[in-house]
Amino acid sequence: MEFLEDESAGSAGVEPVMDEVERLSAARRRVQRQAQGRTPEQIGGGLVAARVLVREAGRDEGARPDAGWEAEEWERIATLVRTGSWLVYDVARDEQAQVWLAEWEQRLQEARRARQRRPARGPVPLEPPPDRVRVQVVVPGEAGRRLRALAAERGWSAERVLAVLAEHVQVDADGLVHVPSVAVTPAPPAGLEPRREPPRTVQRAQSRFGRDADKRAHDAYGEDYLGPALDW
């Protein structure tokens, strides 16, 4: 399945966001894929299980309407195979499903053309915090050699040594700039660097549509339950 690119995504690596039309189309296709080749009795079992998930979603105020859309599609397919006396469901014979598929493919084509017309986005420069300045300098000649030797002796990078000196710069009333004597302490041995706190983890509440809901539906409806709906 292809996602349409979210217009608000500003950089690569941001997961695209599905709008309501895309989620509805995805819900229908999930049901059509599960119903493919199923008998009317099996499809009826899928409809019953889908209604169980709808009731589960009704207890969750933050639940999305995907479960309701899937139940509606199960009901449409169940009616189609029953009134058409189909032995098994075949999405290729489902005229309404083919209309939806054509609309979805057209939507994807329009999104591809829109992406091709969109100008390429270059890298976004990162602004340093207001209390910091990022510089890149070249120290030539003897001064550069002394700086390199001092950095190697102390176990720091040349940039780190310059940062220590810059922190002690003084400017007198006449505008003269000078650096008083300052100690550049040796770098700590490898493995003794200050310990960084690990990133905090966020515990997420378990979904009502996980294995527990699947097991309850299976226990209630036996072999007619077709399992949870999965995306393409």
For each residue, the residues with C-beta under 8 A, 3 or more apart:
1: 26 29 231 232
2: 108
3: 16 18 22
4: 16 18 19 22 107 108 111
5: 9 16 111 115
6: 9 14 16 17
7:
8: 17
9: 5 6 14 16 17
10: 14 121 124
11: 14 121 124
12:
13:
14: 6 9 10 11
15:
16: 3 4 5 6 9
17: 6 8 9
18: 3 4 22 23 26
19: 4 22 23
20: 23 24
21: 24 25 107
22: 3 4 18 19 25 26
23: 18 19 20 26 27 64 66 69
24: 20 21 27 28 69
25: 21 22 28 29 100 104
26: 1 18 22 23 29 30 231 232
27: 23 24 30 31 66 69 70 73 229
28: 24 25 31 32 69 70 73 97 100
29: 1 25 26 32 33 232
30: 26 27 33 34 70 229 230 231 232
31: 27 28 34 35 46 50 70 73 74 77 229
32: 28 29 35 36 73 77 91 94 97
33: 29 30 36 91 232
34: 30 31 38 46 226 227 229
35: 31 32 38 43 46 74 77 89 91
36: 32 33 89 90 91
37: 88 89 90
38: 34 35 42 43 46 88 89 226
39: 42 43 87 88
40: 43 44 78 81 82 86
41: 44 45 224
42: 38 39 45 46 224 226
43: 35 38 39 40 46 47 74 77 78 81 89
44: 40 41 47 48 78 224
45: 41 42 48 49 221 222 223 224 225 226
46: 31 34 35 38 42 43 49 50 74 78 224 225 226
47: 43 44 50 51 71 74 75 78
48: 44 45 51 52 221 224 225
49: 45 46 52 53 217 221 224 225 226
50: 31 46 47 53 54 67 70 71 74 229
51: 47 48 54 55 71
52: 48 49 55 56 213 216 217 220 221
53: 49 50 56 57 67 70 71 209 213 217
54: 50 51 57 58 67 68 71
55: 51 52 58 59
56: 52 53 59 60 67 208 209 213
57: 53 54 60 63 65 67 68 208 209
58: 54 55 63
59: 55 56 208
60: 56 57 63 208
61:
62:
63: 57 58 60 67 208
64: 23 67
65: 57 68 69
66: 23 27 69 70
67: 50 53 54 56 57 63 64 70 71 209
68: 54 57 65 71 72
69: 23 24 27 28 65 66 72 73
70: 27 28 30 31 50 53 66 67 73 74 229
71: 47 50 51 53 54 67 68 74 75
72: 68 69 75 76
73: 27 28 31 32 69 70 76 77
74: 31 35 43 46 47 50 70 71 77 78
75: 47 71 72 78 79
76: 72 73 79 80 96
77: 31 32 35 43 73 74 80 81 89 94
78: 40 43 44 46 47 74 75 81 82
79: 75 76 82 83
80: 76 77 83 84 86 89 94 96
81: 40 43 77 78 84 86 88 89
82: 40 78 79 85
83: 79 80
84: 80 81
85: 82
86: 40 80 81 89 90 93
87: 39
88: 37 38 39 81
89: 35 36 37 38 43 77 80 81 86 94
90: 36 37 86 93 94
91: 32 33 35 36 94 97 98
92: 98
93: 86 90
94: 32 77 80 89 90 91 97 98
95: 98 99
96: 76 80 99 100
97: 28 32 91 94 100 101
98: 91 92 94 95 101 102
99: 95 96 102 103
100: 25 28 96 97 103 104
101: 97 98 104 105
102: 98 99 105 106
103: 99 100 106 107
104: 25 100 101 107 108
105: 101 102 108 109
106: 102 103 109 110
107: 4 21 103 104 110 111
108: 2 4 104 105 111 112
109: 105 106 112 113
110: 106 107 113 114
111: 4 5 107 108 114 115
112: 108 109 115 116
113: 109 110 116 117
114: 110 111 117 118
115: 5 111 112 118
116: 112 113
117: 113 114
118: 114 115
119:
120:
121: 10 11 124
122:
123:
124: 10 11 121
125:
126:
127:
128: 132 133 134
129: 132
130:
131:
132: 128 129
133: 128
134: 128
135:
136:
137: 162
138: 144
139: 143 144 147 158
140: 143 144
141: 144 145
142: 145 146
143: 139 140 146 147
144: 138 139 140 141 147 148
145: 141 142 148 149
146: 142 143 149 150
147: 139 143 144 150 151 158 161 162
148: 144 145 151 152 158
149: 145 146 152 153
150: 146 147 153 154 161 184
151: 147 148 154 156 157 158 160 161
152: 148 149 155
153: 149 150
154: 150 151 161 184 185 186 187
155: 152 186 187
156: 151 160 161 184 187
157: 151 160 161
158: 139 147 148 151 161 162
159: 162 163
160: 151 156 157 163 164
161: 147 150 151 154 156 157 158 164 165 184
162: 137 147 158 159 165 166
163: 159 160 166 167
164: 160 161 167 168 182 184
165: 161 162 168 169 179 182
166: 162 163 169
167: 163 164
168: 164 165 179 180 182
169: 165 166 177 178 179
170: 177 178 179 180
171: 175 176 177
172: 175 176 178
173:
174:
175: 171 172
176: 171 172
177: 169 170 171
178: 169 170 172
179: 165 168 169 170 182
180: 168 170
181:
182: 164 165 168 179
183:
184: 150 154 156 161 164
185: 154
186: 154 155
187: 154 155 156
188: 192 193
189: 192
190: 193
191:
192: 188 189
193: 188 190
194:
195:
196:
197:
198:
199:
200:
201:
202:
203:
204:
205:
206: 210 212
207: 210
208: 56 57 59 60 63 213
209: 53 56 57 67 213 214 228
210: 206 207 213 214
211: 214 215
212: 206 215 216
213: 52 53 56 208 209 210 216 217 228
214: 209 210 211 217 218 227 228
215: 211 212 218 219
216: 52 212 213 219 220
217: 49 52 53 213 214 220 221 225
218: 214 215 221 222 225
219: 215 216
220: 52 216 217 225
221: 45 48 49 52 217 218 224 225
222: 45 218 225
223: 45
224: 41 42 44 45 46 48 49 221
225: 45 46 48 49 217 218 220 221 222
226: 34 38 42 45 46 49
227: 34 214
228: 209 213 214
229: 27 30 31 34 50 70
230: 30
231: 1 26 30
232: 1 26 29 30 33
